[in-house]
Amino acid sequence: MIYAISILFWLAILHFIYEGIILPSIRLNLRYKLFVLRDELRSLRHEVAIVVGFFQKIFSLVKDIVSLSENDLHKLMPAHSAT
């Protein structure tokens, strides 16, 4: 019985370390990468002289995907507190 309690105790400690320290760092790193992608997309849109029709739709779709990814990042990697 003491072994089961000690194993559960150490699993709880490892879970706390992962959920409280490691996962938020990973999520923050991914969030920064998404910001970089969003900024590169915006600069690319400003660099392209003719953005009409089909290319405008592509830029719009990619921008929406990146924005949704930034907003829903906490759902992809669940933790107890939302960022």
C-alpha positions in Angstrom: 0.0 0.0 0.0 2.8 2.4 0.8 4.3 1.7 -2.6 1.1 2.7 -4.4 0.9 5.9 -2.3 4.5 6.8 -3.0 4.1 6.1 -6.7 1.0 8.3 -6.9 2.7 11.0 -4.9 5.6 11.1 -7.4 3.3 11.0 -10.4 1.5 14.0 -8.9 4.8 15.9 -8.5 5.8 15.1 -12.1 2.4 16.1 -13.3 2.6 19.4 -11.5 6.1 20.1 -12.9 4.9 19.3 -16.5 1.6 21.2 -16.3 3.0 24.1 -14.3 6.5 24.7 -15.7 7.3 22.8 -18.9 4.0 23.0 -20.8 3.6 26.8 -20.4 7.1 27.3 -21.7 6.4 25.2 -24.8 3.1 27.0 -25.4 4.8 30.4 -25.1 7.5 29.3 -27.6 4.8 28.1 -30.1 2.9 31.4 -29.6 6.0 33.4 -30.4 6.6 31.3 -33.5 3.0 32.0 -34.6 3.6 35.7 -34.1 6.7 35.6 -36.3 4.7 33.7 -39.0 1.9 36.3 -38.8 4.4 39.2 -39.1 6.2 37.5 -42.1 2.8 37.0 -43.8 1.9 40.7 -43.3 5.3 41.9 -44.6 5.0 39.6 -47.6 1.6 41.0 -48.3 3.0 44.5 -48.2 5.9 43.6 -50.4 3.8 42.0 -53.2 2.7 44.9 -55.4 -0.3 43.2 -57.0 -2.5 41.4 -54.5 -5.7 40.8 -56.2 -8.2 38.0 -56.7 -6.8 34.6 -56.0 -3.7 35.8 -54.1 -5.9 38.0 -51.9 -8.0 34.9 -50.9 -4.8 32.9 -50.1 -3.4 35.7 -47.9 -6.8 36.0 -46.2 -7.1 32.2 -45.5 -3.5 31.9 -44.2 -4.0 34.9 -42.0 -7.2 33.4 -40.6 -5.5 30.1 -39.9 -2.6 31.7 -38.0 -5.0 33.9 -36.0 -7.2 30.9 -35.1 -4.0 29.0 -34.1 -2.9 31.8 -31.8 -6.3 31.9 -30.2 -6.8 28.2 -29.8 -3.3 27.2 -28.7 -4.4 26.4 -25.2 -6.8 23.9 -26.6 -4.1 22.0 -28.5 -2.0 21.6 -25.4 -4.3 21.5 -22.4 -3.3 22.8 -19.1 -5.3 24.0 -16.1 -4.7 27.7 -16.7 -5.4 29.4 -20.0 -2.8 31.8 -21.3 
